[in-house]
Amino acid sequence: MTHVIVLGPVPDAAGGIGVLMGHLSRSEHPGMDLTFVDSGGTPGQPVRRLVRFLKALRVCAAPVRENTVFHVNLASGLSTWRKLALTTVLRWRRRSYVLHLHGGKFDTFVAQSRPLVRKLIRGMFHGAAAVIVLGQFWRDELVRGLGVDPARIVVVPNAVPGPHEVPYGTGASVVLFSGQIGRRKGVHDLLEAWSALPPEVRTTLVLAGDAPEGEGLAELLARTPDVELTGWLGAAELEERLAQASVLVLPSYGENLPMSLLDAMAWGLAPVVTDVGAVGEVVEDGRSAVVVPVGNPRALSDALRSLLADPQRVSRTGREARRRWQEGYRIEDYAARLGAVYERVAGPGA
């Protein structure tokens, strides 16, 4: 039995990592037991987050059983600072840990960091028994940018559950955006593109996610027609929205491998996306998705207009996207891939 202590947002916390950990916690994972420890990144009051971080430090320093491995979920910003502290303790205690890189702008974050910080980040990666990335793009970035040994990098794409059958044709009037509603995800470009659609083509745009303060969206939303803002949705609520939609739109400026894209593929939606991060490794323009340039509202509007005017193309693209999900992004296969990594690097007890 491999004992896995997972550090990061808890299962089903808001955000892609929390959603993925929720899927993992509910999947079958024979031969390993999972313990999830909040490292302070789960949204909440600052004092409570600090307390959770201190508890995570204590877990890292405590005795462990034989065949234990720490799974450290990592993104940019404050997540990196927390994980630098936690992995320092793990190395001090000679614990085996796996770094799992999620953040869509991690390469930019590292490049903009001071030399000392880059050195600390490099040490964190070099001290890991294995590094999990979501696509070949990020493998190449770590080898080039941080000098990580390619032999220790494992590509394990994100995965999601999906329905046994897809209700094709029932959601032709709904376009769905799922994620944090802000500039990084391209929402300002999306609203501009949506406003430019002719009324006879424009349907309903559902924005499912939370909107951080200071993004300047209120005025733009007020003058954009046919938009519904839902707030952050739990798994069951999101599934209802996926079943009602036929198109996913995600014009991001930076991603790793977005869970919202995989959700859409599982439900047979036609994705309209930008080619950022590992997205281009998952979908193919003209077959399983419509790919648009980053930061180009006019091109996005043209792509949406062309797609929405052709329901057969929507259905065809959605079917191909679902086929791609079935081939390599099902949650049923995900735990086994992680388990193979854990088994290889699990360390002694004490």
N, C-alpha and C positions, 0 to 999 in steps of 0.2 A: 504494500500500500504506500502510495506517495502522498505526503501531507503538504498541502499547498496553502500558504498564507498570502492572500491577495491584498495588496496595499493600494488604496486609491478611493475614488467615489464608491459608495455602497451600491448594491444592485438596485436598479430602477431610479437612481437619482437623476435629476435633470441633466441632460447632456449626453453626448454619444457614448462616453465611457460607461456611465451608469446604466444606460440602456443595454449596452453589450454585456456588462456583467450580470444584469438581470436575466438576459437570455441564457448566459452560461450557467447561472445558478439553478435554472429550471431544466436544463438539459441533462441527459444521462451521461455520467462520467465514471464508468467502472474503473476500479484500480486506483482511485485517488479521492481524497476528501478535501473540500475547499472551505477555508475560513476567510471571510471578508472583513477587513479592518479598515475603517475610515481613517484616511491619513490627513484629514482636515480640508479636503477639497470639495466635499459635499456642501451645497449652498446652505447657509444658515447664519445665525448671529456670530460675529467675530470671536466673542469669548468662547462660545461652544466649539467653534472650529479649532481654536487654539487648544482647548482641552482634548479634543479628539486627536489632534496632531501629537500632543505630548503622550497620550495613551499609545499611539502607534510607535513612538520612539521606544516606549517601555516594552512593547511586543518585540521589537527588533533586538533588544538587548537581553530578553529573557531566554532561558533554556528552551531547547526544542527537541522533538523526537528525531530518531533516525529517519532518513529518507525525507527530509523536509526541504522545501524550496520556497523562497519568497518570490512572488510575482508582483513586480513594481510597475504600475501603470503610470505613464509619463506623458505630459504635455508641456507646452512652453509656459513662460511667465512664472507665476507663483508656484505652480506645480513643480517646476524644475528645482526651485529653491527648497521646497519641502523634501523632494526626493534626494537632493544632494545631502541633506542632513540624515535622512533615513538610511541611505546606502553607505554613508560614512560609518554609522553604527554597525551595519551589517558586515562591512569589511573588517571593522575592529573585532567583531565577534566571530569572524571567519565563517559567515553564513553564505550559502549559495543563493544567488538571486538572478532572476531573469528580468531584464528591462523590456517593457512593452511600449513602443513609441506610438502615440496617437496624434499629437498636435499637428494641425495642418500648416502652421507657420513656424515649425521648429527650426528649420534651416535658417530662416530670417532672424529668428531670436538668437541663435548661436552666433551668426555673423555680426550682429549688432552688439553683442556682449563685449565687455572688457576682456583683455587678454587673460587676466587671472581667472575670470569666470569661465572662459572657454577651457582653460586648463583644468578646472574643477570638473566641468562637464565631461571632458575627455577622460578624466580619471574614473568617473562614474561608469562610463560605458566600457572602458577597458577592464574594470573590475567585475563586470557581469559575466556570469557563466555562459549566458546566451542573450542575444538581443532579438526580439521579435519586431518585425516591421510589417506594414500592411501591403507593401508592393515593392517591385523592383526599383522604382523611382527612389524610395526612401533607403533601400539598401545601398544604392549608388551614392546617395547623399552622405550617408554615415561613413562609408569607406573613404570618400573624397574629402569630406569636411572635418572628420574627427579621427581618421586613421583606424577605424574599427576593423578588426580582422574579419574578412569576408566569411571565413569558415565558421565563425560564431554567430553569424546573422542568419535568421530563419524567416522566410516570408510566409506569414500566416494571415491571409486576408480576413477582414471582418466577415461575419455571417449573421443571418437573421432567420427566424422562423417564417413560415408562409402558409397560406391556405392550401388545402388539397386540390381545390378547384378555384378558378378565377371567374368572377362574374363579368366577363367581357361584355362591353356595350352598355352597361347599366350606369356608368359614370361619365358619359360623353360631355356633360355640361360643366364639369368641375376641373379646374387646374389647381393643383396642390403644391404649396411650398411648405417644407417641414424642416425646422431648425431655428437657430437663434436669429431673430429678426434684426439685422443690422447691416452695416456697410461691408463687413468681411464676407458675408454670405451673398452680397450683391443685391440686397433688397431695394436699395434706392434705384439701381438700374432697372430692376424688375418693375417697380411701380411706374417709372417713366415709360418703359416699353409697353406696359399694360394700358396706360392712358392713350397711347398712340394707336392702339388697335381700333379698327372700324367697329361701330356698334353691332353690325350684323354678324361679326365674328366673335367679338368679346363675350365671354360667358361669365362664370364666377371664379374668382381667384380666392382661394382659402390660404391664409397665412397662419400656419400652426406652429407656435413657438413663443418664447418670451422675448420681449423687446427691452434691451438694456437702456438705461437713462442716458441722455446726452447724445443720442443718435440723430436727433432732429427729424423724426419720422412723423410726428403728429400732423404737421401742416401738409406734408406730402400725402399722407393717408386720407386726409380730409378732402382733398381735391381729386383723388383717384377713384373712378367709378367701379362698382361691382366687386368690392373687396370685402371679405369677411375675416376678422381677426379673432382667433380662438383662444390665445394664450397657450401655455405649455399643456400638452395632452399626455395622459397616461397611456399605457399600452392598449387597453381596450378601446378608449376613445380614438386613438390614432388609427386602429384597425377599421373602425367605422368610417373614418374619413378616407382611408385608402380604398375601401370598397365602393365609395361614392365617386371617386375621381377616375379620370382616364389619362391625365398627363401630370407628370411631376416636373417642376421647374426649379433649378438650383444653379443660379449664375454666379457661383462663388469666385472670390479672388484667391482663395487658398483653402485647400483641404488635404487631409491624409487619405482616408477612404470613408466617405460619409455614409453613416447608417441609413440616412433618409433615402439615398439612392438605392441601396440594397432592399430596403422595405418596398420601395416602388417597383423594383424589378420582381420581387416575390409576388406582388399583387397584380402584375401584368400591366403596369402603367407605362406609358411612353415617356422616357426621360428627356428633358431639354437641359443640358448641362454645359459647363465649361470644362476644358481639359486641364485640370489642375491636380497636383498630387498623383495618386494612383488611379484616378478616375479613368484615364485612357487605357489602363490595363484591364478594366472591367467591361466597358461598353465600347462599341464601334460605331462611329458616325455613319449614318445612313442605313444602319441595320438594327442595332439594339438601342440606339439613342440618336438625338439630334444634338450635335456639338456646336456651340457658338463661341465667338471670341470673348475673352475676359474684358469687362469694362466697356461693352459696346451695346447700349440700349437699343439702338436702331436695328442692329443685326438680331438681337434677341426678339424684338417686336416682329421682324420679318419672319423669323423662324416659327414663332407662335402662331402668326396669322396663317402661314402656309400649312402648318400641322392641323390647326383647329378647323380649317376649311376642308380637310380630307379625312373623314372618320375612318375610312379603310386603312389609311396610312397609320393612324393612331393605333388601331387594333393590331396591325401587322408589326409595328415597332414594339408594342407592348408584349406581344407573344414572343418575339425574339429576345426581349429583355428577360422575360420569365425563364426562357430556356437557358440563358446564361446563368441566372441565379441557380437553377436546378443543377447545373454542371459543376459549380464550384463554391457556392456561397450559402449553402444550407447549414443551419445551426447544428443539425444532427451530425455533421462531419467535423465540426469545429473543435469540440471537446477532445476528440481523438487526436487531432493535430497538436493541440496544446499538451495533451498527456504524453505524447512522444518526446516533446521538449523537456517536460518536467522529469520524466524518468531518466533521461540522459544526464541531467545536471544536479539531481537531488543530492544533498550532502549528508554528512554524519550528524548525529545528535549531540547533546550536551550544550 
